[in-house]
Amino acid sequence: MSATDDSRVSATGDVWDVAVIGAGPAGATAARVAAAAGRKVILLERFGLPRYKTCGGGLIDRSVRAVPPEVRLPVRARAAALTFTLHGHLGRTRKAPGPVINLVHRDEFDAALVAAAVAAGAVVRDSTVVTRLAEQQDIVCVYTREHGVIKARTVVGADGTAGRCAGYVGVQYEQVDLGLELEIPVPPEQRDAWEDRVLIDWGRIPGSYGWVFPKGDQLSVGVITAKGSGEQARGYLDDFLSRLSLSHVQPTVSSGHLTRCRTDDAPLYRGRVLVAGDAAGLLDPWSREGISFALRSGAMAGRAAAGASQAGTGDEVARVLTGYADTVSSTLGPEMQAGRAFMKAFKRHPRAFHLALILLPYAWNLFASVISGRMSVASVTRRRSARFLLAVLSA
């Protein structure tokens, strides 16, 4: 996918104000924000656009609020009912007064965000593989296979945890999980059963869960477990499909993806390169929800990159990017810390979590508020009753 004048993308003496690597929610948002600030921005993507990514595609309200109003969200379905099961048993469906989650296909959602970046003035170049980063005085050299060296005053790395930027910055992770997902055509006999409803199954593997997200004529079906349990994860997915009477349906897409949560003290920038979204390891350690983190950190990164690109000295650049790191830590850090507390308790006592959700209105209301985005996990843990329960379950 190309945009505007291709001559500006070639390896010439031109220096971009901001180069963004990775065209997912974090990267597209960073490119849009930096371009809207009047900067000359190039957005690089390894794969051809639009591209599929392993992701349930559930947008909580916090994600929706982070998308500019001019972007038309490609929502395929909205769900107000959530069915919970424990290893396929003790199922119960709870329903909220209104939708708690919006369901999208990631290729369509990401394409809408990229289009918004282009409308703001960013130049997009997909099918571009970044091989190396190097800094020379006040310039970052982005080495690519297809276009030689692309030079920029600031780089935003949003190319995932396995990309070049995370390694360059030195991001460290404390939790790594494996997600497996299938896109499955909805069997005609099950269409009514998945209307306005998603399914969450708490798995037998500690910290694992499975999901079914309906999106019109497709179901996104997946499981997530700790890395290192690949065979168990595949066994869980096979068993999950069997219980759902979906084993016989040929998937249109089968994919896998690693998610990584950063350590509290992991760096978020090095020199003139900063990271956002998955590349920074920003997501909820319990639910592994990352889209809202990507959108918010992407906007922060876009503003910081725009400012740093105009800084006169290295010290000024450092001050801008230190401010970015401080903002991420103060706003998204508490949510990740709360997610870690929930994950620790959940891994020890998944049955207690399940019973609370299906039997206690108070627990269900909190869960619905969190998953919808009306309340953060951090705000839940500030409640005395929640802290007490988490302490008991984590012991």
TILUM-192120 format. One record per residue (C-alpha): residue in three letters; x, y, z. Coordinates in Angstrom, 2 decimals, always signed. Each point is the difference from the previous one (the first is absolute). Layout:
N
<"ALA",<X,Y,Z>>;
...
END
This chain:
395
<"MET",<+0.00,+0.00,+0.00>>;
<"SER",<+1.58,+3.25,-1.08>>;
<"ALA",<-1.14,+3.53,+0.66>>;
<"THR",<+0.85,+3.37,-1.51>>;
<"ASP",<+3.25,+0.48,-1.91>>;
<"ASP",<+2.21,-3.13,-0.10>>;
<"SER",<+3.04,+2.12,-0.85>>;
<"ARG",<+0.01,+1.24,+3.56>>;
<"VAL",<+0.47,-3.56,+1.25>>;
<"SER",<+3.11,-0.84,-1.99>>;
<"ALA",<+3.43,-0.08,+1.57>>;
<"THR",<+1.07,+3.56,-0.72>>;
<"GLY",<+1.48,+2.72,+2.10>>;
<"ASP",<-3.44,+0.84,+1.37>>;
<"VAL",<-0.34,-0.18,+3.76>>;
<"TRP",<-3.39,-0.74,+1.45>>;
<"ASP",<-1.04,+1.61,+3.26>>;
<"VAL",<-1.51,-3.26,+1.25>>;
<"ALA",<+0.26,-3.57,-1.27>>;
<"VAL",<-2.50,-2.42,+1.49>>;
<"ILE",<+0.71,-3.72,-0.31>>;
<"GLY",<-3.08,-2.20,+0.18>>;
<"ALA",<-3.50,+0.88,-1.23>>;
<"GLY",<-2.10,-1.56,+2.76>>;
<"PRO",<-2.10,+2.11,+2.39>>;
<"ALA",<+3.01,+1.47,+1.80>>;
<"GLY",<+1.96,+0.82,-3.14>>;
<"ALA",<-2.91,+1.33,-2.04>>;
<"THR",<-1.07,+2.17,+2.92>>;
<"ALA",<+3.52,+1.33,+0.57>>;
<"ALA",<+0.32,+0.84,-3.71>>;
<"ARG",<-3.36,+1.78,-0.04>>;
<"VAL",<+0.76,+2.07,+3.11>>;
<"ALA",<+3.49,+0.98,-1.16>>;
<"ALA",<-1.25,+0.89,-3.50>>;
<"ALA",<-2.88,+2.02,+1.43>>;
<"ALA",<+2.61,+1.97,+1.94>>;
<"GLY",<+1.48,+1.08,-3.33>>;
<"ARG",<+2.91,-2.44,-0.12>>;
<"LYS",<+1.24,-1.85,-3.08>>;
<"VAL",<-0.83,-3.61,+0.83>>;
<"ILE",<+0.63,-3.34,-1.68>>;
<"LEU",<-1.76,-3.16,+1.21>>;
<"LEU",<+1.77,-3.29,-0.81>>;
<"GLU",<-1.65,-3.42,+0.17>>;
<"ARG",<+1.67,-3.38,-0.49>>;
<"PHE",<-3.03,-1.69,-1.56>>;
<"GLY",<-2.35,+0.94,-2.78>>;
<"LEU",<-2.99,+2.03,+1.14>>;
<"PRO",<-2.60,-0.81,+1.07>>;
<"ARG",<+1.45,-2.90,+1.97>>;
<"TYR",<-1.43,-2.49,+2.48>>;
<"LYS",<+1.19,-0.16,+3.58>>;
<"THR",<-0.79,-2.57,+2.67>>;
<"CYS",<-2.34,+1.94,+2.27>>;
<"GLY",<-3.49,-0.50,+1.36>>;
<"GLY",<-0.87,+3.43,-1.34>>;
<"GLY",<-1.99,+1.09,+3.03>>;
<"LEU",<-0.17,+3.76,+0.49>>;
<"ILE",<-0.81,+1.15,+3.50>>;
<"ASP",<-1.45,+3.46,+0.51>>;
<"ARG",<+3.42,+1.39,+0.90>>;
<"SER",<+1.26,-1.05,-3.44>>;
<"VAL",<-2.99,+1.56,-1.74>>;
<"ARG",<+0.60,+3.29,+1.82>>;
<"ALA",<+3.65,-0.03,-1.11>>;
<"VAL",<-1.00,-0.05,-3.69>>;
<"PRO",<-0.61,+3.44,-1.56>>;
<"PRO",<-3.66,+0.66,-0.84>>;
<"GLU",<+0.74,+0.35,-3.72>>;
<"VAL",<+1.04,-3.67,-0.14>>;
<"ARG",<-2.97,-2.21,-0.79>>;
<"LEU",<+0.45,-3.16,+2.05>>;
<"PRO",<-0.58,-3.16,-2.05>>;
<"VAL",<-1.99,-1.71,+2.78>>;
<"ARG",<-1.35,-3.39,-1.07>>;
<"ALA",<-1.96,-0.71,+3.20>>;
<"ARG",<-0.68,+1.30,+3.49>>;
<"ALA",<-0.51,-2.28,+2.98>>;
<"ALA",<-1.85,+0.65,+3.23>>;
<"ALA",<-0.19,-3.66,+1.08>>;
<"LEU",<+3.02,-1.94,+1.30>>;
<"THR",<-0.05,-3.73,+0.61>>;
<"PHE",<+2.55,-1.30,+2.51>>;
<"THR",<+1.08,-3.63,+0.30>>;
<"LEU",<+2.62,-1.74,+2.12>>;
<"HIS",<+1.74,-2.68,-2.07>>;
<"GLY",<-3.24,-0.22,-1.97>>;
<"HIS",<-2.16,-0.48,+3.10>>;
<"LEU",<-2.06,+2.13,+2.39>>;
<"GLY",<-1.09,+2.26,-2.85>>;
<"ARG",<-2.06,+3.10,+0.58>>;
<"THR",<-0.84,+2.99,-2.15>>;
<"ARG",<-0.07,+3.49,+1.50>>;
<"LYS",<-1.42,+2.96,-1.89>>;
<"ALA",<+0.76,+3.70,+0.34>>;
<"PRO",<-2.53,+2.78,-0.71>>;
<"GLY",<+1.93,+0.92,-3.14>>;
<"PRO",<+2.96,-1.23,-2.08>>;
<"VAL",<+3.18,-0.53,+1.98>>;
<"ILE",<+2.25,-0.85,-2.92>>;
<"ASN",<+0.25,+0.92,-3.69>>;
<"LEU",<+1.31,-2.69,-2.33>>;
<"VAL",<+2.14,+0.75,-3.05>>;
<"HIS",<+2.24,-1.78,-2.49>>;
<"ARG",<+3.49,+1.31,+0.66>>;
<"ASP",<+0.89,+0.44,-3.67>>;
<"GLU",<-3.03,+2.28,-0.46>>;
<"PHE",<+0.59,+1.87,+3.25>>;
<"ASP",<+3.69,+0.56,-0.68>>;
<"ALA",<-0.76,+1.12,-3.56>>;
<"ALA",<-2.37,+2.67,+1.32>>;
<"LEU",<+2.73,+1.30,+2.33>>;
<"VAL",<+2.58,+0.02,-2.79>>;
<"ALA",<-2.42,+1.91,-2.23>>;
<"ALA",<-0.35,+2.60,+2.75>>;
<"ALA",<+3.80,+0.34,+0.14>>;
<"VAL",<+0.11,+0.51,-3.76>>;
<"ALA",<-2.77,+2.60,+0.20>>;
<"ALA",<+2.10,+1.85,+2.58>>;
<"GLY",<+2.94,+0.08,-2.43>>;
<"ALA",<+2.05,-3.13,+0.76>>;
<"VAL",<+1.59,-1.94,-2.85>>;
<"VAL",<-0.47,-3.77,+0.24>>;
<"ARG",<+2.32,-2.65,-1.37>>;
<"ASP",<-0.96,-3.62,+0.58>>;
<"SER",<+1.88,-3.22,-0.90>>;
<"THR",<+3.09,+1.70,+1.44>>;
<"VAL",<+2.32,-2.05,+2.17>>;
<"VAL",<+2.14,+1.91,+2.51>>;
<"THR",<+3.33,-1.75,+0.54>>;
<"ARG",<+1.88,+2.36,+2.28>>;
<"LEU",<-0.05,+3.31,+1.86>>;
<"ALA",<+2.97,+2.27,+0.56>>;
<"GLU",<+0.34,+3.52,+1.38>>;
<"GLN",<+2.38,+2.54,-1.45>>;
<"GLN",<+0.14,+3.32,+1.85>>;
<"ASP",<-3.55,+1.35,-0.19>>;
<"ILE",<-1.31,-2.51,-2.58>>;
<"VAL",<-1.32,-3.56,+0.23>>;
<"CYS",<+0.82,-2.19,-3.00>>;
<"VAL",<-2.65,-2.63,-0.66>>;
<"TYR",<+1.47,-2.68,-2.26>>;
<"THR",<-2.54,-1.80,-2.19>>;
<"ARG",<+0.26,-2.78,-2.58>>;
<"GLU",<-2.23,+1.73,-2.51>>;
<"HIS",<+0.87,+3.69,+0.25>>;
<"GLY",<+3.51,+0.23,+1.32>>;
<"VAL",<+0.54,+2.42,+2.87>>;
<"ILE",<-2.89,+2.16,+1.17>>;
<"LYS",<+1.12,+2.86,+2.23>>;
<"ALA",<-2.08,+1.60,+2.75>>;
<"ARG",<+0.50,+2.34,+2.92>>;
<"THR",<-2.11,-2.24,+2.24>>;
<"VAL",<-1.23,-3.58,-0.30>>;
<"VAL",<-3.08,-1.55,+1.62>>;
<"GLY",<+0.31,-3.76,+0.28>>;
<"ALA",<-3.39,-1.68,-0.17>>;
<"ASP",<+1.12,-3.19,-1.73>>;
<"GLY",<-0.87,-2.44,+2.80>>;
<"THR",<+2.10,-1.75,+2.58>>;
<"ALA",<+1.88,-1.98,-2.66>>;
<"GLY",<+0.81,+3.10,-2.07>>;
<"ARG",<+3.25,+1.87,-0.33>>;
<"CYS",<-0.96,+2.93,+2.19>>;
<"ALA",<-0.70,-1.88,+3.23>>;
<"GLY",<+3.41,-1.65,-0.23>>;
<"TYR",<+1.71,+3.28,-0.83>>;
<"VAL",<-1.54,+1.78,+2.98>>;
<"GLY",<+0.60,-2.99,+2.29>>;
<"VAL",<-3.56,-0.66,+1.17>>;
<"GLN",<-0.17,-2.79,+2.56>>;
<"TYR",<-3.01,-2.21,+0.66>>;
<"GLU",<-1.23,-1.90,+3.02>>;
<"GLN",<-2.97,-1.89,-1.45>>;
<"VAL",<-0.18,-1.70,-3.40>>;
<"ASP",<-3.17,-1.71,-1.22>>;
<"LEU",<-0.99,-1.95,-3.09>>;
<"GLY",<-3.30,+0.73,-1.71>>;
<"LEU",<-1.50,-2.35,-2.61>>;
<"GLU",<-2.97,+1.12,-2.05>>;
<"LEU",<-2.24,-1.22,-2.81>>;
<"GLU",<-2.43,+1.91,-2.18>>;
<"ILE",<-2.94,-2.34,-0.59>>;
<"PRO",<-3.12,+0.43,-2.12>>;
<"VAL",<-3.06,-0.07,+2.24>>;
<"PRO",<-1.90,-3.27,-0.54>>;
<"PRO",<-3.58,+0.86,-1.01>>;
<"GLU",<-1.43,-1.99,+2.89>>;
<"GLN",<+2.04,+2.08,+2.50>>;
<"ARG",<-0.65,+3.47,-1.39>>;
<"ASP",<-2.80,+0.88,+2.43>>;
<"ALA",<+1.97,-1.35,+2.98>>;
<"TRP",<+2.81,+2.53,-0.56>>;
<"GLU",<-2.18,+3.05,-0.52>>;
<"ASP",<+1.13,+2.81,+2.36>>;
<"ARG",<+2.06,-2.43,+2.12>>;
<"VAL",<+3.64,-0.86,+0.65>>;
<"LEU",<+1.41,-2.96,+1.90>>;
<"ILE",<+2.87,-0.05,+2.49>>;
<"ASP",<+1.26,-3.38,+1.24>>;
<"TRP",<+2.48,-0.21,+2.86>>;
<"GLY",<+2.46,-2.75,-0.94>>;
<"ARG",<+1.74,-2.73,+1.97>>;
<"ILE",<+3.46,+1.39,-0.73>>;
<"PRO",<+0.79,+2.59,+2.71>>;
<"GLY",<-0.78,+3.51,-1.25>>;
<"SER",<-1.59,-1.22,-3.23>>;
<"TYR",<-3.34,+0.75,-1.59>>;
<"GLY",<-1.82,-0.50,-3.26>>;
<"TRP",<-2.36,+2.29,-1.89>>;
<"VAL",<-2.62,+0.08,-2.72>>;
<"PHE",<-0.62,+3.41,-1.57>>;
<"PRO",<-2.77,+0.04,-2.64>>;
<"LYS",<+0.48,+2.41,-2.90>>;
<"GLY",<-2.91,-0.33,-2.37>>;
<"ASP",<+0.58,-3.11,-2.07>>;
<"GLN",<+3.31,-0.80,+1.75>>;
<"LEU",<+1.01,-1.21,+3.46>>;
<"SER",<+3.41,+0.89,+1.45>>;
<"VAL",<+0.83,-2.99,+2.20>>;
<"GLY",<+3.20,-0.12,+2.00>>;
<"VAL",<+1.88,-0.87,+3.14>>;
<"ILE",<+2.90,+1.62,+1.84>>;
<"THR",<+2.46,-1.66,+2.37>>;
<"ALA",<+3.48,+0.56,+1.36>>;
<"LYS",<+2.80,-0.44,-2.52>>;
<"GLY",<+1.65,-3.40,+0.25>>;
<"SER",<-3.29,-1.88,+0.11>>;
<"GLY",<-0.45,-0.16,-3.77>>;
<"GLU",<-1.20,-3.60,-0.10>>;
<"GLN",<-2.36,+0.68,+2.88>>;
<"ALA",<-1.28,+3.11,-1.75>>;
<"ARG",<-0.71,-1.94,-3.19>>;
<"GLY",<-1.69,-2.71,+2.04>>;
<"TYR",<-2.11,+2.62,+1.77>>;
<"LEU",<-1.04,+1.54,-3.32>>;
<"ASP",<-0.92,-3.41,-1.46>>;
<"ASP",<-2.05,-0.87,+3.08>>;
<"PHE",<-1.64,+3.43,-0.02>>;
<"LEU",<-1.06,-0.40,-3.63>>;
<"SER",<-1.37,-3.46,+0.70>>;
<"ARG",<-2.11,+1.25,+2.90>>;
<"LEU",<-1.36,+2.76,-2.21>>;
<"SER",<-0.85,-2.47,-2.80>>;
<"LEU",<+2.32,+1.92,-2.32>>;
<"SER",<+2.68,-2.64,-0.65>>;
<"HIS",<-1.52,-0.89,-3.36>>;
<"VAL",<+0.04,+3.57,-1.34>>;
<"GLN",<+2.95,+0.92,-2.24>>;
<"PRO",<+1.58,+3.25,+1.27>>;
<"THR",<+0.75,+2.78,-2.44>>;
<"VAL",<+2.98,+1.13,+2.08>>;
<"SER",<+2.17,-1.81,+2.56>>;
<"SER",<+2.64,+2.03,+1.79>>;
<"GLY",<+2.10,+0.40,+3.11>>;
<"HIS",<+1.61,+2.92,+1.78>>;
<"LEU",<+2.14,+0.68,+3.07>>;
<"THR",<-0.98,+2.79,+2.38>>;
<"ARG",<+2.57,+1.46,+2.37>>;
<"CYS",<-0.48,+2.20,+3.07>>;
<"ARG",<+2.83,+2.34,+0.89>>;
<"THR",<+1.72,+0.24,+3.34>>;
<"ASP",<-0.73,+3.17,+1.96>>;
<"ASP",<+3.52,+1.35,-0.56>>;
<"ALA",<+0.38,-0.95,-3.67>>;
<"PRO",<+1.20,+2.94,-2.12>>;
<"LEU",<-2.44,+1.67,-2.39>>;
<"TYR",<+2.56,+1.85,-2.09>>;
<"ARG",<+3.65,+0.08,-0.98>>;
<"GLY",<+1.51,+3.02,-1.63>>;
<"ARG",<-2.55,+1.20,-2.55>>;
<"VAL",<-1.93,-3.29,-0.19>>;
<"LEU",<-3.06,-0.57,+2.17>>;
<"VAL",<-2.34,-2.99,+0.17>>;
<"ALA",<-3.77,-0.25,+0.43>>;
<"GLY",<-2.72,-2.64,+0.07>>;
<"ASP",<+1.09,-3.64,-0.24>>;
<"ALA",<+3.60,+1.03,-0.71>>;
<"ALA",<+0.07,+1.61,+3.44>>;
<"GLY",<-1.70,-3.01,+1.62>>;
<"LEU",<-3.03,+2.06,+0.92>>;
<"LEU",<-3.11,-2.08,+0.68>>;
<"ASP",<-2.08,-1.35,+2.86>>;
<"PRO",<+1.82,-3.02,+1.47>>;
<"TRP",<-3.28,-1.68,+1.02>>;
<"SER",<-2.31,+0.43,-2.99>>;
<"ARG",<+2.89,+0.64,-2.44>>;
<"GLU",<-2.10,+2.81,-1.44>>;
<"GLY",<+2.39,+2.19,-1.93>>;
<"ILE",<-1.94,+2.12,-2.50>>;
<"SER",<-0.91,+2.72,+2.50>>;
<"PHE",<+3.63,+0.10,+1.18>>;
<"ALA",<+1.21,+0.22,-3.60>>;
<"LEU",<-2.33,+2.85,-0.92>>;
<"ARG",<+0.80,+2.04,+3.11>>;
<"SER",<+3.75,-0.57,-0.05>>;
<"GLY",<+0.03,+0.60,-3.76>>;
<"ALA",<-1.54,+3.44,+0.49>>;
<"MET",<+2.52,+0.77,+2.74>>;
<"ALA",<+2.85,-1.19,-2.21>>;
<"GLY",<-1.22,+2.07,-2.96>>;
<"ARG",<-0.05,+3.17,+2.08>>;
<"ALA",<+3.42,-0.75,+1.50>>;
<"ALA",<+1.55,-0.85,-3.37>>;
<"ALA",<-1.40,+3.18,-1.53>>;
<"GLY",<+1.53,+2.02,+2.83>>;
<"ALA",<+3.33,-1.82,-0.02>>;
<"SER",<+0.38,+0.41,-3.77>>;
<"GLN",<+0.10,+3.78,+0.50>>;
<"ALA",<+2.26,-0.01,+3.05>>;
<"GLY",<+3.20,+1.96,-0.47>>;
<"THR",<+2.37,-2.06,+2.13>>;
<"GLY",<+0.44,-3.56,+1.23>>;
<"ASP",<-0.89,+1.11,+3.51>>;
<"GLU",<-3.29,+1.44,-1.25>>;
<"VAL",<-0.78,-3.26,-1.79>>;
<"ALA",<+0.73,-1.92,+3.19>>;
<"ARG",<-2.32,+2.27,+2.00>>;
<"VAL",<-2.86,-0.54,-2.46>>;
<"LEU",<+0.41,-3.76,-0.09>>;
<"THR",<+0.47,-0.24,+3.75>>;
<"GLY",<-3.31,+1.81,+0.27>>;
<"TYR",<-1.53,-2.62,-2.28>>;
<"ALA",<+1.31,-2.83,+2.17>>;
<"ASP",<-1.25,+1.72,+3.15>>;
<"THR",<-3.47,+0.48,-1.50>>;
<"VAL",<-0.23,-3.65,-1.04>>;
<"SER",<+1.15,-1.14,+3.43>>;
<"SER",<-2.42,+2.24,+1.88>>;
<"THR",<-3.08,-0.72,-2.14>>;
<"LEU",<+0.39,-3.54,-1.33>>;
<"GLY",<+2.36,-1.34,+2.67>>;
<"PRO",<-2.63,-0.19,+2.78>>;
<"GLU",<-2.35,-1.92,-2.31>>;
<"MET",<+2.71,-2.57,-0.72>>;
<"GLN",<+0.85,-0.33,+3.69>>;
<"ALA",<-3.66,-0.62,+0.80>>;
<"GLY",<-0.17,-2.56,-2.82>>;
<"ARG",<+2.95,-1.83,+1.52>>;
<"ALA",<-1.84,-0.20,+3.33>>;
<"PHE",<-3.08,-1.42,-1.71>>;
<"MET",<+2.11,-2.47,-1.97>>;
<"LYS",<+1.74,-1.29,+3.12>>;
<"ALA",<-3.31,-0.61,+1.77>>;
<"PHE",<-1.65,-1.45,-3.11>>;
<"LYS",<+2.79,-2.51,-0.59>>;
<"ARG",<-0.36,-1.28,+3.55>>;
<"HIS",<-3.79,-0.07,+0.23>>;
<"PRO",<-1.75,+0.04,-3.40>>;
<"ARG",<-3.02,-1.80,+1.45>>;
<"ALA",<-0.52,+2.74,+2.59>>;
<"PHE",<+0.15,+2.63,-2.76>>;
<"HIS",<-2.53,-1.92,-2.07>>;
<"LEU",<-2.45,-0.56,+2.84>>;
<"ALA",<+0.20,+3.65,+0.99>>;
<"LEU",<-0.83,+1.11,-3.55>>;
<"ILE",<-2.98,-2.31,-0.41>>;
<"LEU",<-1.41,+0.27,+3.52>>;
<"LEU",<+0.80,+3.47,+1.36>>;
<"PRO",<-1.63,+3.01,-1.71>>;
<"TYR",<+2.66,+2.27,+1.50>>;
<"ALA",<+2.82,-2.00,-1.66>>;
<"TRP",<-1.82,-0.12,-3.33>>;
<"ASN",<-0.67,+3.74,+0.04>>;
<"LEU",<+3.69,+0.70,+0.66>>;
<"PHE",<+1.05,-2.36,-2.77>>;
<"ALA",<-2.45,+1.54,-2.47>>;
<"SER",<+1.23,+3.48,+0.92>>;
<"VAL",<+3.62,-1.03,-0.56>>;
<"ILE",<-0.53,-1.88,-3.26>>;
<"SER",<-2.10,+2.81,-1.39>>;
<"GLY",<+2.70,+2.50,+0.97>>;
<"ARG",<-2.23,+2.07,+2.27>>;
<"MET",<+2.31,-0.91,+2.89>>;
<"SER",<+3.67,-0.97,-0.01>>;
<"VAL",<+1.43,-3.01,+1.79>>;
<"ALA",<+2.09,+2.46,+2.01>>;
<"SER",<-3.12,+1.74,+1.31>>;
<"VAL",<-1.42,-3.37,+1.07>>;
<"THR",<+3.10,-0.79,+2.03>>;
<"ARG",<-0.32,+3.33,+1.79>>;
<"ARG",<-3.16,-1.30,+1.64>>;
<"ARG",<+0.65,-1.43,+3.44>>;
<"SER",<-2.22,-3.05,-0.57>>;
<"ALA",<+1.76,-0.86,-3.25>>;
<"ARG",<+3.45,+0.34,+1.55>>;
<"PHE",<-1.04,-2.29,+2.84>>;
<"LEU",<-1.37,-2.67,-2.34>>;
<"LEU",<+3.06,+0.15,-2.24>>;
<"ALA",<+2.28,-0.35,+3.03>>;
<"VAL",<-1.94,-3.04,+1.22>>;
<"LEU",<-0.04,-1.66,-3.44>>;
<"SER",<+3.68,+0.71,-0.62>>;
<"ALA",<+1.16,-1.48,+3.31>>;
END
